[in-house]
């Protein structure tokens, strides 16, 4: 029996104070993004399955469209936005900075509200990361900012006899037994920690560790944490990336990526988590 007050699991309801917080948060983001020369795009709710990068993803909600084409509800705004910008509207504009405010959907009834930002043909993550930190500050939140580089664990697996699973599980004690420098990197948390250990790192890691420091030099934020050995499988952030979080709630994820043969940088603000933290008075 389904009671009249029940909602499908994973769906979202905003009313009164929470609805106002959501609207105010989105309005403030729009204002700041326009001030930073970003333009808005709203992508279709429905996409062709053949346009998705990962056909095996079982979390997509699939439908049959016209002429029996396989259709999915918008599962990832970045993939769709990048495809549309580079393949469709590029013929009428060469603008590189775009944002969107819209939900994405996952099977069976998950709805996630996001504020997404994409900077096409951008090689430097720092300006994008600084912008997301500015937005969070303007929202009245001071989360931890964790900066990582996916290439560091991958390079270690290539040069050492280490399985990537050890990085995914964060088994740093086992990693330290493979090489002393991994123990050193596991203890890195601040910019100063990273600067001190840079000279004793193997040559194959120098460039990627210096990339982490470059982010810090452009974005000064007191709650920054460096995690050079952190690895998150899946997704399209295969280079520098970062997360902003309070407790167990992730508020922002961003990084460098290549989609539609276009190197870019971007981030997603998880609006639902931001509003939840604002309601808690964090």
N, C-alpha and C positions, 0 to 999 in steps of 0.2 A: 504494500500500500504506500502511495506517495502522498504526503500531506501537502496542502495547498501552499504552505509557507516554505516548502523545501525548494532548493535550487540544485541544478546538476553540479556534481563535484568538480571543482576547478574553475567554475564560472565566477564572475566578479559582480558585486553589488556596491554601489556608492550612493549615499544619500546624506542630506543635511551637511554636517561638518566635514565628513570624508569627501563628499562630492565637491565641496568648496575648496578643500585642500588640493584635490586633484586638479581642478580647473585653474586654481591660482598657480600651482606648480608648473603646469603646462604653459600658461600665459607668460610667466616669468621666463621660462626657457625660450619661448618664441621671441620675446623682446631681446634677450641677450644674443641669441643666434642671429637674428637679423642685424644687430649691431656689429656682429663679427663677419658680415657679408655672406651668411648662409641663406639659401633660398629653400622654400618648402616644396616637397613632393609628396603626393598621396598615391600609393600604388594600389592596384586592384586587390580586392579581397580574394579573388579566385586566380589561380595560375595553372598553366599546363604542367602536368607532371614531368614532361620531357624537358622543361626549363629548370628543374631542380637539380642541384649538383649531386645529391645522394639519393638514388632511386630506392635504396634498400631501407631507408628510414621508415620504420613502422609507426612512428608517432604522427605521421602526416594523416590528415583527414581527407580521404579520397572520395571523389564523386565521378559520375559519368556525365560529360558535357555534350554539347552539340556534336553530331557526327560520331558519337561514341568516343570522343577524345577523353583521356584520363585527366581529371581536374583535381587540384588540391586546394584546400583553404590556405590562406597565407600562413606559411610555417616559419619563414625567416625573411624579415624585411630587407636585410642587407643584400642577399642574393638577388631578390627581385628588383630592388632599387638600382643596383649596379648594372644589371642586365638591361633594364629599361633606359637608364641614362646613357649607357655606352652604345646600345644597339638601336634605340628608337628616337630619343629626343636630342641626341648628339648632332643630328643634322640641322637642328634649329637653334642650338645654344652650345657654347663651349664652356659654360660655367662649371666650376669644379667642386663647389662647396654646397652640400645639400643636407636637409634634415627632414624628418617625418615624425609624426605623432600618431600612432595607430597600434592596435592590438595584433598579436599573432596567435595562432591557434594550434593546439596539439590534440592528438587522439587520447581519450575519447571526447572529453569536454573541457580541455584546459584552455584558458584565455589569459594572455599576458599583455598588459599595457606597457608600451615602450615609447621612449623618446630616443630616436636614432639619429646619428650624425655621421656623414661620410665625406671625406676630403680626398677626391680623386687625384691621382698622380702626385701624391705627397709621400716623400720618403722619410720625413722626420715625424716621429710620434709625439715629440714633446709639445708642440703647439696644441694638438688635439687633446692630449692628456691634461694640459693646463686648463683648457676650456672646460673640460668635464669637472675638474676640481673647483673652478670658479662657480659653475652651476650649483654644485652641491653646497658650497659656502653660502650662496645666495638663497638656497632653500632653507638655510639654518642648520645644516648638518655638518659634522666633522668626523667622517669615517676614517678608518685606516686605508692607506693607499699602498697596495702591494704591487711592486714592479718586478716582472719576470722576463725571461728570454727562453722561449721554447727550444732555440737552437743549441743551447748549452747542454741540456741532457742528451739531445740527439747526437751531438758531437762526441760526448763521452761514451755513448754506446758504440760509436764507430771506431774510436781509438783505444778503447779498453774492453775487456771481456765482461761487459755488464748488460743485463737485459733491461729494457725500458720500463718493465714492470716495477723494478726497484725504485725508480723515480716516481712513478704513478702512486705507489703505496707509501712514498716518503719514508722508506726504510733507510734513514741516513746512517745508522750505525753499521749496517751491512755495506753501504757504499763506502764508508770511511775505511773499511778493511781492504778495499780494492786499490785505493790510492789516498795518500795523506792529504793531497790538495782538496779532495772531496770533503774531508772532515772540516777543513778550513772554510770552504764555501758554504757548508751546512750551517756554520756559526755566523755567517754574514747576515746582518740585519739593517745596518745603517750605511749611509754613504761613506762615512769614515772607515767602517769595517772593510768595505769594498776597495777603497783607495789603498789601504794598508797592505792588503793581500795581493794586489794586482801584479806586483813584480815577481812573486813566487809562483804564478800560475803558468801552466804549460802554454806554449806558443799557439796551439790550435784553439785556445779559448780566449786569447787576448782581445781580439776584435769584438767578440760578442759581449764580453765583460765591459769593455769600453763603451759599448752602445748603452748599457745600463746606466753608466755614469753620465752619459750625455743627456739622458732624460732628466736626471737630477739637477744638472747644471741649468736647465731651462725652467724647471718647475720646482720651486722651493715650497715645500709643504711639510709642516712639522710632524704629521702622522704618517710619514712615508716609511715603508718596510721594503727592503730588497730581499728577494728570494731567488737567487741564481739557479738553484737546483729544482725549483718547482716545475712540474710538467702536468699539463691538462690535455688528455688525448681528445681527438675529435675537433670539429670546428675548423675554421679557416684562419685562426690566428696561429701561424706557424713560425713566428718571429718574436719581436718584442710585443708583450701584452701586459695589461694591468687589470687589477680589480680593486674596487672600493667597497668596503664592507663594514658593518657594525654588528658585532656578535656573529651570529651564523647567517645573517641576511646580506646578500650581495646587492649593492645598489647600482653599481656600474661595472661593465666589462668593456674593455677596448683594446685595440692593438693594430699592428700592421698586417696587411693581408694582400693577396692577389686574387681578384675575381674578374672574369671576362678579360683576362690578359692585361689588367690594369692594376699596377701597384698602388695601394691606397692606405689610408689610415681612417679609423672611425671608432665609435663607441655606442653603446646602448645603455640608456638609463632605465632601470626597472621601476617604472612609475608606481606599481602596486607596493613594492617594498619601501620606496621613498615615503609614500603616504602613510604606510603602517608605522614607520619610525616617527613621522611628524605627529601622528595621533598619540604615540606613546610619550611624546614630549622629550625625546632624546636630544 
